[in-house]
Amino acid sequence: MDAILEALASYGIAGIFLAVLVYYLNKLTDIHRDERKEWQEANNSHVDKFSEVIAENTKALTEMRSELKENRCKM
């Protein structure tokens, strides 16, 4: 309690509130950084899955194209 009173006398109410605000913003920044990291990992996972699907679709379209070319030549 003496430390709080001494800080209040030295820095005033505004100084103490400023220190609390800085501490609070640092905590929020840390929490948000962790959230962004999780979001980025989830996004990377989705992008990898989409890339695989696009590659598979490209392969299927290539095969379909070659089949169509072969069938046209036989007619």
C-alpha distances in whole Angstrom, upper triangle without the diagonal:
4,5,5,6,9,10,11,12,14,15,15,15,18,17,14,17,19,17,17,20,22,20,21,25,25,24,27,29,29,30,33,34,35,36,39,40,40,42,44,45,47,48,50,51,53,54,56,57,59,60,62,63,65,66,68,69,71,72,74,75,77,78,80,81,83,84,85,87,89,90,91,93,95,96
4,5,5,6,9,10,10,12,14,14,15,18,17,14,18,20,18,18,22,22,21,23,26,26,26,29,31,31,32,35,36,36,38,40,41,43,45,46,47,49,50,52,53,55,56,58,59,61,62,64,65,67,68,70,71,73,74,76,77,79,81,82,83,85,86,87,89,91,92,93,95,97,98
4,5,5,6,8,10,10,12,13,14,16,14,12,15,17,15,15,19,19,18,20,23,23,23,26,28,28,29,32,33,33,35,37,38,40,42,43,44,46,47,49,50,52,53,55,56,58,59,61,62,64,65,67,68,69,71,73,74,75,77,79,80,82,83,84,86,88,89,90,92,94,95
4,5,5,6,9,10,10,10,11,13,12,9,12,14,13,13,16,17,16,18,21,21,22,24,26,26,28,30,31,32,34,36,37,38,40,42,43,44,46,47,49,51,52,53,55,56,58,60,61,62,64,66,67,68,70,72,73,74,76,77,78,80,82,83,84,87,88,89,91,93,94
4,5,5,6,9,10,10,10,14,13,11,14,16,15,15,19,20,19,21,24,24,25,27,29,30,31,33,35,36,37,39,40,42,43,45,46,48,49,51,52,54,55,57,59,60,61,63,64,66,67,69,70,71,73,75,76,77,80,80,82,84,85,86,88,90,91,92,94,96,97
4,5,5,6,9,9,11,14,12,11,15,16,15,16,19,20,19,22,24,24,25,28,29,30,31,34,35,36,38,39,41,42,44,45,47,48,50,51,53,54,55,57,59,60,61,63,65,66,67,69,71,72,74,75,76,78,80,81,82,84,86,86,88,90,91,92,94,96,97
4,5,5,6,7,9,11,9,7,11,12,11,12,16,16,16,18,21,21,22,24,26,26,28,30,31,33,34,36,37,39,40,42,43,45,46,48,49,51,52,54,56,57,58,60,61,62,64,66,67,68,70,72,73,74,76,77,78,80,82,83,84,87,88,89,91,93,94
4,6,5,5,6,9,8,7,10,12,12,13,15,17,17,19,21,22,23,25,27,28,29,31,32,34,35,37,38,40,41,43,45,46,47,49,51,52,53,55,57,57,59,61,62,63,65,67,68,69,71,73,73,75,77,78,79,81,83,84,85,87,89,89,92,94,95
4,6,6,8,11,10,10,13,15,15,16,19,20,20,22,24,25,26,28,30,31,33,34,36,37,39,40,42,43,45,46,48,49,50,52,54,55,56,58,60,61,62,64,66,66,68,70,71,72,74,76,77,78,80,81,82,84,86,87,88,91,92,93,95,97,98
4,6,9,11,9,10,13,14,13,15,18,18,19,21,23,23,25,27,28,29,31,33,34,36,38,39,40,42,43,44,46,48,49,50,52,54,55,56,58,59,60,63,64,65,66,69,70,70,73,74,75,76,79,80,81,83,85,85,87,89,90,91,93,95,96
4,7,7,5,7,10,10,10,13,14,15,16,18,20,21,22,24,25,27,29,30,31,33,35,36,37,39,40,41,43,45,46,47,49,51,51,53,55,56,57,60,61,62,63,66,66,67,70,71,72,73,76,77,77,80,81,82,83,86,87,88,90,92,93
4,6,5,7,9,10,11,13,14,16,17,19,20,22,23,25,26,28,29,31,32,34,35,36,38,40,41,42,44,46,46,48,50,51,52,54,56,57,58,61,62,62,64,66,67,68,70,72,72,74,76,77,78,80,82,83,84,86,88,88,90,92,93
4,5,5,6,8,10,11,12,14,15,16,18,20,21,22,24,26,27,28,30,32,33,34,36,38,39,40,42,43,44,46,48,49,50,52,54,55,56,58,59,60,62,64,65,66,68,70,70,72,74,75,76,78,80,80,82,84,85,86,88,90,91
4,5,5,6,9,10,10,12,14,15,16,18,20,21,22,24,26,26,28,30,31,32,34,36,37,38,40,42,42,44,46,47,48,50,52,52,54,56,57,58,60,62,62,63,66,67,68,70,72,73,73,76,77,78,79,82,83,83,86,88,89
4,5,5,6,9,10,11,12,14,15,17,19,20,21,23,25,26,27,29,30,31,33,35,36,37,39,41,41,43,45,46,47,49,51,52,53,55,57,57,59,61,62,63,65,67,67,69,71,72,73,75,77,77,79,81,82,83,85,87,88
4,5,5,6,9,10,11,12,14,15,17,18,20,21,23,24,26,28,29,30,32,34,35,36,38,40,40,42,44,45,46,48,50,51,52,54,56,56,58,60,61,62,64,66,67,68,71,71,72,75,76,77,78,81,82,83,85,87,88
4,5,5,6,9,10,10,12,14,15,16,18,20,21,22,24,26,27,28,30,32,32,34,36,37,38,40,42,43,44,46,48,48,50,52,53,54,56,58,59,60,62,64,64,66,68,69,70,72,74,74,76,78,79,80,82,84,85
4,5,5,6,9,10,10,12,14,15,16,18,20,21,22,25,26,26,28,30,31,32,35,36,37,38,41,41,42,44,46,47,48,51,52,52,54,56,57,58,60,62,62,64,66,67,68,70,72,73,74,76,78,78,80,82,83
4,5,5,6,9,10,11,13,14,15,17,19,20,21,23,25,26,27,29,30,31,33,35,36,37,40,41,42,44,46,46,48,50,51,52,54,56,57,58,60,61,62,64,66,67,68,70,72,72,74,76,77,78,80,82,83
4,5,5,6,9,10,11,12,14,16,17,18,20,22,23,24,26,28,29,30,32,33,34,36,38,39,40,42,44,45,46,49,50,51,52,54,55,56,59,60,61,63,65,66,67,69,70,71,73,75,76,77,79,81,82
4,5,5,6,9,10,10,12,14,15,16,18,20,21,22,24,26,27,28,30,31,32,34,36,37,38,40,42,43,44,46,47,48,50,52,53,54,56,58,58,60,62,63,64,66,68,68,70,72,73,74,76,78,79
4,5,5,6,9,10,10,12,14,15,16,19,20,21,23,25,25,27,29,30,31,33,35,36,37,39,41,41,43,45,46,47,49,51,52,53,55,56,57,59,61,62,63,65,67,67,69,71,72,73,75,77,78
4,6,5,6,9,10,11,13,14,15,17,19,20,21,23,25,26,28,29,30,32,34,35,36,38,40,41,42,44,46,46,48,50,51,52,54,56,57,58,60,61,62,65,66,67,69,71,72,73,75,77,78
4,5,5,6,9,10,11,12,14,16,17,18,20,22,23,24,26,27,28,30,32,33,34,36,38,39,40,43,44,45,47,48,49,50,53,54,55,57,59,60,61,63,64,65,67,69,70,71,73,75,76
4,5,5,6,9,10,10,12,14,15,16,18,20,21,22,24,26,26,28,30,31,32,34,36,37,38,40,42,42,44,46,47,48,50,52,52,54,56,57,58,60,62,63,64,66,68,68,70,72,74
4,5,5,6,9,10,10,13,14,15,17,19,20,21,23,25,25,27,29,30,31,33,35,36,37,39,41,41,43,45,46,47,49,51,52,53,55,57,57,60,61,62,63,66,67,68,70,72,73
4,5,5,6,9,10,11,13,14,16,17,19,20,22,23,24,26,28,29,30,32,34,35,36,38,40,41,42,44,45,47,49,50,51,53,55,56,57,59,60,61,63,65,66,67,69,71,72
4,5,5,6,8,10,11,12,14,15,16,18,20,21,22,24,26,27,28,30,32,33,34,36,37,38,40,42,43,44,46,48,49,50,52,53,54,57,58,59,61,63,64,65,67,69,70
4,5,5,6,9,10,10,12,14,15,16,18,20,21,22,24,25,26,28,30,31,32,35,36,37,38,40,41,42,45,46,47,48,51,52,53,55,56,57,59,61,62,63,65,67,68
4,5,5,6,9,10,11,13,14,15,17,19,20,21,23,25,26,27,29,30,32,34,35,36,38,40,41,42,44,45,46,48,50,51,52,54,56,57,58,60,62,63,65,67,68
4,5,5,6,9,10,11,12,14,16,17,18,20,22,23,24,26,28,29,30,32,34,35,36,38,39,41,43,44,45,47,49,50,51,53,54,55,57,59,60,61,63,65,66
4,5,5,6,9,10,10,12,14,15,16,18,20,21,22,24,26,27,28,30,31,32,34,36,37,38,40,42,43,44,46,47,48,51,52,53,55,57,58,59,61,63,64
4,5,5,6,9,10,10,12,14,15,16,18,20,21,23,25,26,27,29,30,31,33,35,36,37,39,41,42,43,45,46,47,49,51,52,53,55,57,58,60,62,63
4,5,5,6,9,10,11,13,14,15,17,19,20,21,23,25,26,28,29,30,32,34,35,36,38,39,41,42,44,45,47,48,50,51,53,55,56,57,59,61,62
4,5,5,6,9,10,11,12,14,15,17,18,20,21,23,24,26,27,28,30,32,33,34,36,38,39,41,42,43,45,47,48,49,51,53,54,55,57,59,60
4,5,5,6,9,10,10,12,14,15,16,18,20,21,22,24,26,26,28,30,31,32,34,36,37,38,40,41,42,45,46,47,49,51,52,53,55,57,58
4,5,5,6,9,10,11,12,14,15,17,19,20,21,23,25,26,27,29,30,31,33,35,36,37,39,41,42,44,45,46,48,50,51,52,54,56,57
4,5,5,6,9,10,11,13,14,15,17,19,20,21,23,24,26,27,29,30,32,33,35,36,38,39,41,43,44,45,47,49,50,51,53,55,56
4,5,5,6,9,10,11,12,14,15,16,18,20,21,22,24,26,27,28,30,32,33,34,36,37,39,41,42,43,45,47,48,49,51,53,54
4,5,5,6,9,10,10,12,14,15,16,18,20,21,22,24,25,27,28,30,31,33,35,36,37,39,40,41,43,45,46,47,49,51,53
4,5,5,6,9,10,11,13,14,15,17,19,20,21,23,24,26,27,29,30,32,33,35,36,38,39,41,42,44,45,47,49,50,52
4,5,5,6,9,10,11,12,14,16,17,18,20,21,23,24,26,27,29,30,32,33,35,37,38,39,41,42,44,45,47,49,50
4,5,5,6,9,10,10,12,14,15,16,18,20,21,22,24,26,27,28,30,31,33,35,36,37,39,41,42,43,45,47,48
4,5,5,6,9,10,10,12,14,15,16,18,20,21,23,24,26,27,29,30,31,33,35,36,37,39,41,42,44,45,47
4,5,5,6,9,10,11,13,14,16,17,19,20,21,23,24,26,27,29,30,32,33,35,36,38,39,41,43,44,46
4,5,5,6,9,10,11,12,14,15,16,18,20,21,22,24,26,27,28,30,32,33,35,36,37,39,41,42,44
4,5,5,6,9,10,10,12,14,15,16,18,20,21,22,24,25,27,29,30,31,33,35,36,37,39,41,42
4,5,5,6,9,10,11,12,14,15,17,19,20,21,23,24,26,27,29,30,32,33,35,36,38,40,41
4,5,5,6,9,10,11,12,14,15,17,18,20,21,23,24,26,27,29,30,32,33,35,37,38,40
4,5,5,6,9,10,10,12,14,15,16,18,20,21,22,24,26,27,28,30,31,33,35,36,38
4,5,5,6,9,10,10,12,14,15,16,18,20,21,23,24,26,27,29,30,32,33,35,37
4,5,5,6,9,10,11,12,14,15,17,18,20,21,23,24,26,27,29,30,32,33,35
4,5,5,6,9,10,10,12,14,15,16,18,20,21,22,24,26,27,28,30,32,33
4,5,5,6,9,10,10,12,14,15,16,18,20,21,22,24,26,27,29,30,32
4,5,5,6,9,10,11,12,14,15,17,18,20,21,23,24,26,27,29,31
4,5,5,6,9,10,11,12,14,16,17,18,20,21,23,24,26,27,29
4,5,5,6,8,10,10,12,14,15,16,18,20,21,22,24,26,27
4,5,5,6,9,10,10,12,14,15,16,18,20,21,23,25,26
4,5,5,6,9,10,11,12,14,15,17,18,20,22,23,25
4,5,5,6,9,10,11,12,14,15,16,18,20,21,23
4,5,5,6,9,10,10,12,14,15,16,18,20,21
4,5,5,6,9,10,11,12,14,16,17,19,21
4,5,5,6,9,10,11,12,14,16,17,19
4,5,5,6,9,10,11,12,14,16,17
4,5,5,6,9,10,11,13,15,16
4,5,5,6,9,10,11,13,15
4,5,5,6,9,10,11,13
4,5,5,6,9,10,11
4,6,5,6,9,10
4,6,5,6,9
4,5,5,7
4,5,5
4,6
4
